[in-house]
Amino acid sequence: MCPTMRLTNILLTLRGTCAYHLCLILLKMTATLMNMQTKVLKYLKEVDIVIKASSKS
C-alpha cells in the first residue's frame, strides 16, 4: 500500500476526533515547510471529498 493510501486510511479512521484535526494541522504545516503546499492541499481536498462521500453512506 502506498503511503498516500495509508495516510488516507488513518485520516478516515480518525475522522471527527481531535487527533484528526491535529493531523490536518501538522500536514498543512509540513506542506508549508516543505514547499509542497499545492500538492498536499490538492490531496487534502481529495481526502475531504472521500470523507464527505463516506459519511453520507
PQR file of N, CA, C, O and H, with PARSE charges and radii, in Angstrom:
ATOM      1  N   MET A   1       0.846  -1.191   0.000 -0.4000 1.5000
ATOM      2  CA  MET A   1       0.000   0.000   0.000 -0.0000 2.0000
ATOM      3  C   MET A   1       0.885   1.245   0.000  0.5500 1.7000
ATOM      4  O   MET A   1       1.841   1.334   0.770 -0.5500 1.4000
ATOM      5  N   CYS A   2       0.567   2.186  -0.851 -0.4000 1.5000
ATOM      6  CA  CYS A   2       1.384   3.394  -0.930 -0.0000 2.0000
ATOM      7  C   CYS A   2       1.128   4.290   0.285  0.5500 1.7000
ATOM      8  O   CYS A   2       0.051   4.235   0.879 -0.5500 1.4000
ATOM      9  H   CYS A   2      -0.209   2.114  -1.476  0.4000 1.0000
ATOM     10  N   PRO A   3       2.104   5.105   0.652 -0.5600 1.5000
ATOM     11  CA  PRO A   3       1.981   5.963   1.841  0.2800 2.0000
ATOM     12  C   PRO A   3       0.744   6.867   1.802  0.5500 1.7000
ATOM     13  O   PRO A   3       0.132   7.132   2.837 -0.5500 1.4000
ATOM     14  N   THR A   4       0.382   7.336   0.606 -0.4000 1.5000
ATOM     15  CA  THR A   4      -0.776   8.222   0.479 -0.0000 2.0000
ATOM     16  C   THR A   4      -2.056   7.508   0.889  0.5500 1.7000
ATOM     17  O   THR A   4      -2.889   8.074   1.598 -0.5500 1.4000
ATOM     18  H   THR A   4       0.880   7.121  -0.234  0.4000 1.0000
ATOM     19  N   MET A   5      -2.215   6.255   0.439 -0.4000 1.5000
ATOM     20  CA  MET A   5      -3.400   5.478   0.801 -0.0000 2.0000
ATOM     21  C   MET A   5      -3.414   5.183   2.298  0.5500 1.7000
ATOM     22  O   MET A   5      -4.466   5.237   2.936 -0.5500 1.4000
ATOM     23  H   MET A   5      -1.538   5.796  -0.137  0.4000 1.0000
ATOM     24  N   ARG A   6      -2.262   4.875   2.849 -0.4000 1.5000
ATOM     25  CA  ARG A   6      -2.163   4.595   4.280 -0.0000 2.0000
ATOM     26  C   ARG A   6      -2.591   5.834   5.067  0.5500 1.7000
ATOM     27  O   ARG A   6      -3.340   5.739   6.040 -0.5500 1.4000
ATOM     28  H   ARG A   6      -1.408   4.831   2.332  0.4000 1.0000
ATOM     29  N   LEU A   7      -2.104   6.995   4.632 -0.4000 1.5000
ATOM     30  CA  LEU A   7      -2.451   8.257   5.282 -0.0000 2.0000
ATOM     31  C   LEU A   7      -3.949   8.519   5.185  0.5500 1.7000
ATOM     32  O   LEU A   7      -4.573   8.967   6.146 -0.5500 1.4000
ATOM     33  H   LEU A   7      -1.496   7.072   3.842  0.4000 1.0000
ATOM     34  N   THR A   8      -4.518   8.237   4.020 -0.4000 1.5000
ATOM     35  CA  THR A   8      -5.960   8.415   3.821 -0.0000 2.0000
ATOM     36  C   THR A   8      -6.742   7.525   4.783  0.5500 1.7000
ATOM     37  O   THR A   8      -7.713   7.972   5.394 -0.5500 1.4000
ATOM     38  H   THR A   8      -4.011   7.873   3.239  0.4000 1.0000
ATOM     39  N   ASN A   9      -6.325   6.272   4.920 -0.4000 1.5000
ATOM     40  CA  ASN A   9      -6.997   5.345   5.831 -0.0000 2.0000
ATOM     41  C   ASN A   9      -6.908   5.822   7.275  0.5500 1.7000
ATOM     42  O   ASN A   9      -7.876   5.721   8.029 -0.5500 1.4000
ATOM     43  H   ASN A   9      -5.536   5.909   4.424  0.4000 1.0000
ATOM     44  N   ILE A  10      -5.738   6.344   7.660 -0.4000 1.5000
ATOM     45  CA  ILE A  10      -5.557   6.872   9.014 -0.0000 2.0000
ATOM     46  C   ILE A  10      -6.512   8.043   9.238  0.5500 1.7000
ATOM     47  O   ILE A  10      -7.186   8.117  10.266 -0.5500 1.4000
ATOM     48  H   ILE A  10      -4.952   6.426   7.048  0.4000 1.0000
ATOM     49  N   LEU A  11      -6.564   8.959   8.264 -0.4000 1.5000
ATOM     50  CA  LEU A  11      -7.446  10.123   8.395 -0.0000 2.0000
ATOM     51  C   LEU A  11      -8.914   9.705   8.470  0.5500 1.7000
ATOM     52  O   LEU A  11      -9.688  10.289   9.228 -0.5500 1.4000
ATOM     53  H   LEU A  11      -6.017   8.899   7.429  0.4000 1.0000
ATOM     54  N   LEU A  12      -9.301   8.693   7.684 -0.4000 1.5000
ATOM     55  CA  LEU A  12     -10.681   8.194   7.731 -0.0000 2.0000
ATOM     56  C   LEU A  12     -10.994   7.578   9.093  0.5500 1.7000
ATOM     57  O   LEU A  12     -12.101   7.730   9.610 -0.5500 1.4000
ATOM     58  H   LEU A  12      -8.673   8.219   7.068  0.4000 1.0000
ATOM     59  N   THR A  13     -10.015   6.885   9.667 -0.4000 1.5000
ATOM     60  CA  THR A  13     -10.189   6.265  10.977 -0.0000 2.0000
ATOM     61  C   THR A  13     -10.345   7.323  12.065  0.5500 1.7000
ATOM     62  O   THR A  13     -11.159   7.177  12.977 -0.5500 1.4000
ATOM     63  H   THR A  13      -9.116   6.761   9.247  0.4000 1.0000
ATOM     64  N   LEU A  14      -9.550   8.396  11.955 -0.4000 1.5000
ATOM     65  CA  LEU A  14      -9.553   9.441  12.978 -0.0000 2.0000
ATOM     66  C   LEU A  14     -10.664  10.471  12.792  0.5500 1.7000
ATOM     67  O   LEU A  14     -10.863  11.333  13.647 -0.5500 1.4000
ATOM     68  H   LEU A  14      -8.889   8.514  11.214  0.4000 1.0000
ATOM     69  N   ARG A  15     -11.383  10.384  11.684 -0.4000 1.5000
ATOM     70  CA  ARG A  15     -12.403  11.374  11.312 -0.0000 2.0000
ATOM     71  C   ARG A  15     -13.213  11.884  12.511  0.5500 1.7000
ATOM     72  O   ARG A  15     -13.771  11.100  13.278 -0.5500 1.4000
ATOM     73  H   ARG A  15     -11.222   9.684  10.988  0.4000 1.0000
ATOM     74  N   GLY A  16     -13.264  13.205  12.654 -0.4000 1.5000
ATOM     75  CA  GLY A  16     -14.088  13.817  13.694 -0.0000 2.0000
ATOM     76  C   GLY A  16     -13.446  13.884  15.073  0.5500 1.7000
ATOM     77  O   GLY A  16     -14.051  14.417  16.003 -0.5500 1.4000
ATOM     78  H   GLY A  16     -12.811  13.842  12.031  0.4000 1.0000
ATOM     79  N   THR A  17     -12.247  13.362  15.225 -0.4000 1.5000
ATOM     80  CA  THR A  17     -11.585  13.394  16.531 -0.0000 2.0000
ATOM     81  C   THR A  17     -10.579  14.542  16.589  0.5500 1.7000
ATOM     82  O   THR A  17     -10.245  15.142  15.567 -0.5500 1.4000
ATOM     83  H   THR A  17     -11.755  12.929  14.469  0.4000 1.0000
ATOM     84  N   CYS A  18     -10.104  14.835  17.792 -0.4000 1.5000
ATOM     85  CA  CYS A  18      -9.064  15.860  17.971 -0.0000 2.0000
ATOM     86  C   CYS A  18      -7.806  15.467  17.201  0.5500 1.7000
ATOM     87  O   CYS A  18      -7.147  16.311  16.594 -0.5500 1.4000
ATOM     88  H   CYS A  18     -10.375  14.348  18.622  0.4000 1.0000
ATOM     89  N   ALA A  19      -7.483  14.178  17.235 -0.4000 1.5000
ATOM     90  CA  ALA A  19      -6.286  13.685  16.543 -0.0000 2.0000
ATOM     91  C   ALA A  19      -6.369  13.964  15.042  0.5500 1.7000
ATOM     92  O   ALA A  19      -5.366  14.285  14.403 -0.5500 1.4000
ATOM     93  H   ALA A  19      -8.018  13.492  17.728  0.4000 1.0000
ATOM     94  N   TYR A  20      -7.575  13.837  14.490 -0.4000 1.5000
ATOM     95  CA  TYR A  20      -7.791  14.109  13.061 -0.0000 2.0000
ATOM     96  C   TYR A  20      -7.432  15.555  12.742  0.5500 1.7000
ATOM     97  O   TYR A  20      -6.713  15.830  11.781 -0.5500 1.4000
ATOM     98  H   TYR A  20      -8.389  13.577  15.009  0.4000 1.0000
ATOM     99  N   HIS A  21      -7.939  16.473  13.555 -0.4000 1.5000
ATOM    100  CA  HIS A  21      -7.670  17.892  13.316 -0.0000 2.0000
ATOM    101  C   HIS A  21      -6.192  18.215  13.520  0.5500 1.7000
ATOM    102  O   HIS A  21      -5.626  19.033  12.794 -0.5500 1.4000
ATOM    103  H   HIS A  21      -8.523  16.250  14.336  0.4000 1.0000
ATOM    104  N   LEU A  22      -5.570  17.575  14.504 -0.4000 1.5000
ATOM    105  CA  LEU A  22      -4.129  17.747  14.716 -0.0000 2.0000
ATOM    106  C   LEU A  22      -3.341  17.257  13.513  0.5500 1.7000
ATOM    107  O   LEU A  22      -2.382  17.901  13.087 -0.5500 1.4000
ATOM    108  H   LEU A  22      -6.029  16.910  15.094  0.4000 1.0000
ATOM    109  N   CYS A  23      -3.746  16.113  12.964 -0.4000 1.5000
ATOM    110  CA  CYS A  23      -3.091  15.573  11.766 -0.0000 2.0000
ATOM    111  C   CYS A  23      -3.185  16.557  10.613  0.5500 1.7000
ATOM    112  O   CYS A  23      -2.201  16.784   9.908 -0.5500 1.4000
ATOM    113  H   CYS A  23      -4.525  15.590  13.310  0.4000 1.0000
ATOM    114  N   LEU A  24      -4.365  17.147  10.415 -0.4000 1.5000
ATOM    115  CA  LEU A  24      -4.543  18.108   9.330 -0.0000 2.0000
ATOM    116  C   LEU A  24      -3.656  19.328   9.534  0.5500 1.7000
ATOM    117  O   LEU A  24      -3.037  19.817   8.589 -0.5500 1.4000
ATOM    118  H   LEU A  24      -5.164  16.963  10.988  0.4000 1.0000
ATOM    119  N   ILE A  25      -3.596  19.821  10.777 -0.4000 1.5000
ATOM    120  CA  ILE A  25      -2.746  20.979  11.080 -0.0000 2.0000
ATOM    121  C   ILE A  25      -1.285  20.636  10.805  0.5500 1.7000
ATOM    122  O   ILE A  25      -0.568  21.419  10.182 -0.5500 1.4000
ATOM    123  H   ILE A  25      -4.099  19.424  11.544  0.4000 1.0000
ATOM    124  N   LEU A  26      -0.847  19.472  11.267 -0.4000 1.5000
ATOM    125  CA  LEU A  26       0.537  19.039  11.041 -0.0000 2.0000
ATOM    126  C   LEU A  26       0.838  18.898   9.558  0.5500 1.7000
ATOM    127  O   LEU A  26       1.905  19.306   9.098 -0.5500 1.4000
ATOM    128  H   LEU A  26      -1.430  18.836  11.773  0.4000 1.0000
ATOM    129  N   LEU A  27      -0.095  18.323   8.805 -0.4000 1.5000
ATOM    130  CA  LEU A  27       0.096  18.168   7.361 -0.0000 2.0000
ATOM    131  C   LEU A  27       0.234  19.523   6.678  0.5500 1.7000
ATOM    132  O   LEU A  27       1.087  19.702   5.809 -0.5500 1.4000
ATOM    133  H   LEU A  27      -0.962  17.992   9.179  0.4000 1.0000
ATOM    134  N   LYS A  28      -0.608  20.478   7.073 -0.4000 1.5000
ATOM    135  CA  LYS A  28      -0.556  21.809   6.468 -0.0000 2.0000
ATOM    136  C   LYS A  28       0.747  22.518   6.819  0.5500 1.7000
ATOM    137  O   LYS A  28       1.343  23.188   5.976 -0.5500 1.4000
ATOM    138  H   LYS A  28      -1.301  20.333   7.779  0.4000 1.0000
ATOM    139  N   MET A  29       1.192  22.365   8.084 -0.4000 1.5000
ATOM    140  CA  MET A  29       2.464  22.963   8.498 -0.0000 2.0000
ATOM    141  C   MET A  29       3.620  22.330   7.733  0.5500 1.7000
ATOM    142  O   MET A  29       4.521  23.023   7.261 -0.5500 1.4000
ATOM    143  H   MET A  29       0.708  21.821   8.769  0.4000 1.0000
ATOM    144  N   THR A  30       3.582  21.011   7.619 -0.4000 1.5000
ATOM    145  CA  THR A  30       4.615  20.285   6.885 -0.0000 2.0000
ATOM    146  C   THR A  30       4.643  20.725   5.433  0.5500 1.7000
ATOM    147  O   THR A  30       5.710  20.927   4.853 -0.5500 1.4000
ATOM    148  H   THR A  30       2.850  20.448   8.003  0.4000 1.0000
ATOM    149  N   ALA A  31       3.459  20.871   4.849 -0.4000 1.5000
ATOM    150  CA  ALA A  31       3.354  21.296   3.453 -0.0000 2.0000
ATOM    151  C   ALA A  31       4.016  22.656   3.258  0.5500 1.7000
ATOM    152  O   ALA A  31       4.736  22.874   2.284 -0.5500 1.4000
ATOM    153  H   ALA A  31       2.592  20.707   5.320  0.4000 1.0000
ATOM    154  N   THR A  32       3.765  23.563   4.190 -0.4000 1.5000
ATOM    155  CA  THR A  32       4.349  24.897   4.096 -0.0000 2.0000
ATOM    156  C   THR A  32       5.864  24.819   4.200  0.5500 1.7000
ATOM    157  O   THR A  32       6.584  25.447   3.423 -0.5500 1.4000
ATOM    158  H   THR A  32       3.180  23.386   4.981  0.4000 1.0000
ATOM    159  N   LEU A  33       6.338  24.046   5.165 -0.4000 1.5000
ATOM    160  CA  LEU A  33       7.775  23.919   5.384 -0.0000 2.0000
ATOM    161  C   LEU A  33       8.475  23.291   4.189  0.5500 1.7000
ATOM    162  O   LEU A  33       9.557  23.724   3.792 -0.5500 1.4000
ATOM    163  H   LEU A  33       5.752  23.536   5.796  0.4000 1.0000
ATOM    164  N   MET A  34       7.858  22.277   3.624 -0.4000 1.5000
ATOM    165  CA  MET A  34       8.487  21.540   2.534 -0.0000 2.0000
ATOM    166  C   MET A  34       8.228  22.162   1.170  0.5500 1.7000
ATOM    167  O   MET A  34       8.724  21.685   0.149 -0.5500 1.4000
ATOM    168  H   MET A  34       6.979  21.925   3.946  0.4000 1.0000
ATOM    169  N   ASN A  35       7.441  23.238   1.169 -0.4000 1.5000
ATOM    170  CA  ASN A  35       7.127  23.933  -0.074 -0.0000 2.0000
ATOM    171  C   ASN A  35       6.447  23.007  -1.087  0.5500 1.7000
ATOM    172  O   ASN A  35       6.669  23.108  -2.293 -0.5500 1.4000
ATOM    173  H   ASN A  35       7.038  23.626   1.998  0.4000 1.0000
ATOM    174  N   MET A  36       5.617  22.106  -0.564 -0.4000 1.5000
ATOM    175  CA  MET A  36       4.862  21.187  -1.421 -0.0000 2.0000
ATOM    176  C   MET A  36       3.387  21.476  -1.240  0.5500 1.7000
ATOM    177  O   MET A  36       2.535  20.609  -1.437 -0.5500 1.4000
ATOM    178  H   MET A  36       5.437  22.024   0.416  0.4000 1.0000
ATOM    179  N   GLN A  37       3.104  22.708  -0.861 -0.4000 1.5000
ATOM    180  CA  GLN A  37       1.760  23.071  -0.452 -0.0000 2.0000
ATOM    181  C   GLN A  37       0.695  22.715  -1.480  0.5500 1.7000
ATOM    182  O   GLN A  37      -0.343  22.155  -1.126 -0.5500 1.4000
ATOM    183  H   GLN A  37       3.797  23.411  -0.700  0.4000 1.0000
ATOM    184  N   THR A  38       0.940  23.031  -2.744 -0.4000 1.5000
ATOM    185  CA  THR A  38      -0.096  22.793  -3.753 -0.0000 2.0000
ATOM    186  C   THR A  38      -0.439  21.314  -3.854  0.5500 1.7000
ATOM    187  O   THR A  38      -1.608  20.943  -3.949 -0.5500 1.4000
ATOM    188  H   THR A  38       1.783  23.485  -3.031  0.4000 1.0000
ATOM    189  N   LYS A  39       0.598  20.468  -3.834 -0.4000 1.5000
ATOM    190  CA  LYS A  39       0.382  19.022  -3.932 -0.0000 2.0000
ATOM    191  C   LYS A  39      -0.398  18.510  -2.718  0.5500 1.7000
ATOM    192  O   LYS A  39      -1.362  17.758  -2.860 -0.5500 1.4000
ATOM    193  H   LYS A  39       1.549  20.770  -3.758  0.4000 1.0000
ATOM    194  N   VAL A  40       0.035  18.928  -1.521 -0.4000 1.5000
ATOM    195  CA  VAL A  40      -0.601  18.448  -0.298 -0.0000 2.0000
ATOM    196  C   VAL A  40      -2.020  19.002  -0.158  0.5500 1.7000
ATOM    197  O   VAL A  40      -2.932  18.280   0.244 -0.5500 1.4000
ATOM    198  H   VAL A  40       0.818  19.539  -1.406  0.4000 1.0000
ATOM    199  N   LEU A  41      -2.206  20.265  -0.486 -0.4000 1.5000
ATOM    200  CA  LEU A  41      -3.539  20.855  -0.375 -0.0000 2.0000
ATOM    201  C   LEU A  41      -4.515  20.195  -1.348  0.5500 1.7000
ATOM    202  O   LEU A  41      -5.689  20.009  -1.028 -0.5500 1.4000
ATOM    203  H   LEU A  41      -1.465  20.852  -0.813  0.4000 1.0000
ATOM    204  N   LYS A  42      -4.023  19.843  -2.535 -0.4000 1.5000
ATOM    205  CA  LYS A  42      -4.842  19.116  -3.511 -0.0000 2.0000
ATOM    206  C   LYS A  42      -5.231  17.752  -2.921  0.5500 1.7000
ATOM    207  O   LYS A  42      -6.378  17.321  -3.042 -0.5500 1.4000
ATOM    208  H   LYS A  42      -3.069  19.994  -2.795  0.4000 1.0000
ATOM    209  N   TYR A  43      -4.271  17.083  -2.287 -0.4000 1.5000
ATOM    210  CA  TYR A  43      -4.528  15.795  -1.644 -0.0000 2.0000
ATOM    211  C   TYR A  43      -5.569  15.943  -0.527  0.5500 1.7000
ATOM    212  O   TYR A  43      -6.483  15.127  -0.405 -0.5500 1.4000
ATOM    213  H   TYR A  43      -3.339  17.432  -2.189  0.4000 1.0000
ATOM    214  N   LEU A  44      -5.416  17.003   0.289 -0.4000 1.5000
ATOM    215  CA  LEU A  44      -6.353  17.219   1.388 -0.0000 2.0000
ATOM    216  C   LEU A  44      -7.773  17.457   0.870  0.5500 1.7000
ATOM    217  O   LEU A  44      -8.743  17.023   1.491 -0.5500 1.4000
ATOM    218  H   LEU A  44      -4.673  17.665   0.190  0.4000 1.0000
ATOM    219  N   LYS A  45      -7.892  18.147  -0.266 -0.4000 1.5000
ATOM    220  CA  LYS A  45      -9.214  18.354  -0.878 -0.0000 2.0000
ATOM    221  C   LYS A  45      -9.812  17.014  -1.291  0.5500 1.7000
ATOM    222  O   LYS A  45     -11.000  16.768  -1.083 -0.5500 1.4000
ATOM    223  H   LYS A  45      -7.104  18.500  -0.770  0.4000 1.0000
ATOM    224  N   GLU A  46      -8.985  16.147  -1.876 -0.4000 1.5000
ATOM    225  CA  GLU A  46      -9.450  14.818  -2.284 -0.0000 2.0000
ATOM    226  C   GLU A  46      -9.898  14.005  -1.078  0.5500 1.7000
ATOM    227  O   GLU A  46     -10.930  13.336  -1.120 -0.5500 1.4000
ATOM    228  H   GLU A  46      -8.020  16.346  -2.045  0.4000 1.0000
ATOM    229  N   VAL A  47      -9.113  14.064   0.003 -0.4000 1.5000
ATOM    230  CA  VAL A  47      -9.462  13.345   1.234 -0.0000 2.0000
ATOM    231  C   VAL A  47     -10.795  13.865   1.761  0.5500 1.7000
ATOM    232  O   VAL A  47     -11.654  13.090   2.182 -0.5500 1.4000
ATOM    233  H   VAL A  47      -8.274  14.607   0.038  0.4000 1.0000
ATOM    234  N   ASP A  48     -10.957  15.186   1.733 -0.4000 1.5000
ATOM    235  CA  ASP A  48     -12.187  15.811   2.202 -0.0000 2.0000
ATOM    236  C   ASP A  48     -13.394  15.288   1.422  0.5500 1.7000
ATOM    237  O   ASP A  48     -14.442  15.009   2.006 -0.5500 1.4000
ATOM    238  H   ASP A  48     -10.260  15.816   1.392  0.4000 1.0000
ATOM    239  N   ILE A  49     -13.244  15.157   0.106 -0.4000 1.5000
ATOM    240  CA  ILE A  49     -14.311  14.637  -0.759 -0.0000 2.0000
ATOM    241  C   ILE A  49     -14.629  13.186  -0.388  0.5500 1.7000
ATOM    242  O   ILE A  49     -15.795  12.804  -0.286 -0.5500 1.4000
ATOM    243  H   ILE A  49     -12.393  15.384  -0.368  0.4000 1.0000
ATOM    244  N   VAL A  50     -13.577  12.382  -0.188 -0.4000 1.5000
ATOM    245  CA  VAL A  50     -13.748  10.971   0.190 -0.0000 2.0000
ATOM    246  C   VAL A  50     -14.469  10.870   1.533  0.5500 1.7000
ATOM    247  O   VAL A  50     -15.376  10.053   1.694 -0.5500 1.4000
ATOM    248  H   VAL A  50     -12.630  12.692  -0.271  0.4000 1.0000
ATOM    249  N   ILE A  51     -14.067  11.700   2.493 -0.4000 1.5000
ATOM    250  CA  ILE A  51     -14.672  11.674   3.828 -0.0000 2.0000
ATOM    251  C   ILE A  51     -16.150  12.074   3.748  0.5500 1.7000
ATOM    252  O   ILE A  51     -17.005  11.438   4.365 -0.5500 1.4000
ATOM    253  H   ILE A  51     -13.331  12.363   2.363  0.4000 1.0000
ATOM    254  N   LYS A  52     -16.439  13.128   2.986 -0.4000 1.5000
ATOM    255  CA  LYS A  52     -17.840  13.558   2.839 -0.0000 2.0000
ATOM    256  C   LYS A  52     -18.671  12.461   2.189  0.5500 1.7000
ATOM    257  O   LYS A  52     -19.801  12.202   2.603 -0.5500 1.4000
ATOM    258  H   LYS A  52     -15.744  13.644   2.486  0.4000 1.0000
ATOM    259  N   ALA A  53     -18.109  11.817   1.171 -0.4000 1.5000
ATOM    260  CA  ALA A  53     -18.815  10.744   0.471 -0.0000 2.0000
ATOM    261  C   ALA A  53     -19.063   9.552   1.400  0.5500 1.7000
ATOM    262  O   ALA A  53     -20.143   8.963   1.388 -0.5500 1.4000
ATOM    263  H   ALA A  53     -17.191  12.027   0.835  0.4000 1.0000
ATOM    264  N   SER A  54     -18.056   9.205   2.203 -0.4000 1.5000
ATOM    265  CA  SER A  54     -18.188   8.033   3.072 -0.0000 2.0000
ATOM    266  C   SER A  54     -19.101   8.311   4.265  0.5500 1.7000
ATOM    267  O   SER A  54     -19.719   7.387   4.794 -0.5500 1.4000
ATOM    268  H   SER A  54     -17.178   9.684   2.212  0.4000 1.0000
ATOM    269  N   SER A  55     -19.193   9.561   4.693 -0.4000 1.5000
ATOM    270  CA  SER A  55     -20.067   9.849   5.832 -0.0000 2.0000
ATOM    271  C   SER A  55     -21.534   9.935   5.414  0.5500 1.7000
ATOM    272  O   SER A  55     -22.428   9.821   6.253 -0.5500 1.4000
ATOM    273  H   SER A  55     -18.690  10.312   4.263  0.4000 1.0000
ATOM    274  N   LYS A  56     -21.786  10.136   4.110 -0.4000 1.5000
ATOM    275  CA  LYS A  56     -23.167  10.164   3.608 -0.0000 2.0000
ATOM    276  C   LYS A  56     -23.753   8.759   3.527  0.5500 1.7000
ATOM    277  O   LYS A  56     -24.951   8.568   3.735 -0.5500 1.4000
ATOM    278  H   LYS A  56     -21.060  10.228   3.428  0.4000 1.0000
ATOM    279  N   SER A  57     -22.907   7.779   3.226 -0.4000 1.5000
ATOM    280  CA  SER A  57     -23.406   6.411   3.039 -0.0000 2.0000
ATOM    281  C   SER A  57     -23.806   5.746   4.350  0.5500 1.7000
ATOM    282  O   SER A  57     -24.244   4.596   4.350 -0.5500 1.4000
ATOM    283  H   SER A  57     -21.933   7.934   3.057  0.4000 1.0000
TER
END
